């Protein structure tokens, strides 16, 4: 008795169908167990065997022969097939052969294969000679290939883009004849359910398209993406002008939306001059690639940013902004939004080799950064419509505080002449900004002729290293409350637990380094280590906190030289655990370490510093002096060379717990 094979299901045939099928009856052994590719029915028709069907599906698997001699003794078949020599004594003769011009020719691709049933006969696997699985099929008809991460081919195909998912259903015949296989294994049944009379393969759940057709369509789809849709030259490919005469942000945004909807990603290559009336709306997975300074230029108008994301628009992810110039010369209305970049939240993004200048507010002004980097850019004369102390108005300004960890790298930028800071982080006052964010590194930047070079206004444990912070109006580095008035929750506040190390801090107008906690108390914990702090207009390092307490400050291994104020000025505040160790204080003005009347030092140490002034007319007259209240403090092993050894230490309000000893060049316990 015969059974009929339907496209995706088994159905009970009618009596007439049984009669018709009887003409094609073959035995189970003929079809399921024959080593040949075909067998002949009683009516004389040639049909595929199970071996032939699988050989057609596994295109890399050929008909097996033991030796090349066995193969060469075989006539060229019609129709032709791929042959495999598996066990020739000469290993170079093993591999795939194809019939070419009436002869067997060894293929360059020598991948061989064989078919193996598992012990339960529930899965068939095509293997190479090393027994590595090339493809396999389970008893549900699901095909698996190598490196598919456990997903069947059906699942992979179902995950293709909309264009492939929406293929029209191909008209197929109502049913196909098939052999009697009621006693076949489940895996064998599944194989036959996938094969039609033309040896086309259908996988369950793939909209009745043959597998080879679907894969061919997908390959063409991929080629199309690479050729055009993923990387678009907006002038040559999309027809935009880029001549700077008329705003084109609407057209750019429409192109971004199209790429996002169709492919969820891509890149825009944007040579030209772009006039922007409202701004560009970047979307996740869309990259913006310019042709470099002077070749790709964006001109935002009035008080609008060049690139922005709306409030509450969620995270911008996986974007690259590279080789772009943004000029704010057409900004005419002072507003915090008239920036180059104004992106509220972004993660896994990179801003690289961009040149942003003359914006009304901050050049690169974004909030809540995660896992992103700002690299090798130039930021000049930004914040030009604002005033010193107005919110933002920096070269690079990053709002922080939503995440406890907001990993950010800012490396290799040059920030010149910006209104407030060259680079700064500022904890925001939003309800969600409850953290002093961590995991920030700012390295190898040059910040000059800004009001302040770099600012830490609310971070925890940030690292600032290898920076040149020179010729700024106020301070080279400032840890303070930033440009916002602190709210009732103490946001923003000076950063704490940070490391400021191996920087050059030269010729700044007031302070080399300023730690200012007058508005908000902080956990402190800053370390200033290994910097050269020289030729500044005021003190090398200024610590001021009003009536607030700032614990755990450590000033170590710095060259503090030729400053117009004290080397270190403890101006005001309460300081437990203040350590000043192993610094070189040379030729500063007046006092190496000055403790002001408004300061209270609760504990700490001044140890192993070199305090010297060998000029003909010395300017650094004392080592440690001032009227601060000092207790539990040790002054020892410091060297002093100066004009008045007897008054080198003058701290009259130190209590009995203060010790002074073994300081070469000065008298024992003077002024205590």
Order of alpha helices (4+ residues) and beta strands (2+ residues): beta-alpha-alpha-beta-beta-alpha-beta-alpha-beta-beta-beta-beta-beta-beta-beta-alpha-alpha-beta-alpha-alpha-beta-beta-alpha-beta-beta-beta-beta-beta-beta-beta-beta-beta-beta-beta-beta-beta-beta-beta-beta-beta-beta-beta-beta-beta-beta-beta-beta-beta-beta-beta-beta-beta-beta-beta-beta-beta-beta-beta-beta-beta-beta-beta-beta-beta-beta-beta-beta-beta-beta
